[in-house]
Amino acid sequence: MTYRGIADDVQLATLTRILDEYCEQTGIEGSHPAREHLARRLIALFSGGIDSPDDIRMALDGIAKDWKPNGTHP
């Protein structure tokens, strides 16, 4: 049984894949501070009950718009 907000191995792999794909599509590299910020938000979204990959991506769109892929933050 999986409790709300607690990821099992499959869910954790899915969340990692979502983050990896999202960062690749938006040009956020592995060492960019935005990646860590998005990872924290992704976990918060999941912990809050948002577990649909599409819903998570839409929420990340709202968060990522404030980050620039060139390493600067507004």
C-alpha positions in Angstrom: 0.0 0.0 0.0 1.3 3.5 -0.9 0.3 6.3 1.3 -0.4 9.8 0.0 2.8 11.7 -0.4 5.1 8.7 0.1 6.6 7.5 -3.1 7.3 3.8 -3.7 10.2 2.7 -6.0 8.1 2.9 -9.2 6.7 6.4 -8.3 10.1 7.7 -7.4 11.5 6.5 -10.7 8.6 8.2 -12.5 9.2 11.4 -10.6 12.8 11.3 -11.5 12.0 10.7 -15.1 9.6 13.6 -15.1 12.2 15.9 -13.7 14.9 14.7 -16.1 12.7 15.1 -19.1 11.4 18.5 -18.0 14.9 19.8 -17.4 16.1 18.5 -20.7 13.2 20.1 -22.6 13.7 23.5 -20.8 17.5 23.5 -21.1 18.1 23.3 -17.4 21.4 21.4 -16.9 22.2 19.1 -14.0 24.2 21.6 -12.0 21.8 24.5 -12.5 20.2 25.7 -9.2 16.8 25.6 -10.9 17.0 21.8 -11.2 17.3 21.5 -7.4 14.5 24.0 -6.9 12.2 22.1 -9.3 13.0 18.8 -7.6 12.0 20.2 -4.3 8.7 21.6 -5.8 8.1 18.3 -7.5 8.3 16.4 -4.2 6.1 19.0 -2.6 3.5 18.6 -5.3 3.6 14.9 -5.0 3.4 15.1 -1.2 0.4 17.3 -1.6 -1.5 14.7 -3.6 -0.6 15.7 -7.2 0.6 12.5 -8.8 -0.5 12.8 -12.4 2.6 13.4 -14.7 0.7 15.9 -16.8 -0.5 17.8 -13.7 3.1 17.8 -12.3 4.5 19.1 -15.6 1.9 21.9 -15.8 2.7 22.9 -12.2 6.4 22.9 -13.1 5.8 25.2 -16.0 4.5 27.8 -13.6 7.5 27.4 -11.4 10.2 27.2 -14.1 9.1 30.4 -16.0 11.0 32.4 -13.3 14.3 30.6 -14.0 16.6 31.1 -16.9 18.6 28.2 -18.3 21.8 30.2 -18.7 22.6 30.1 -15.0 21.1 33.4 -14.0 18.0 33.9 -11.8 15.9 37.0 -12.1 
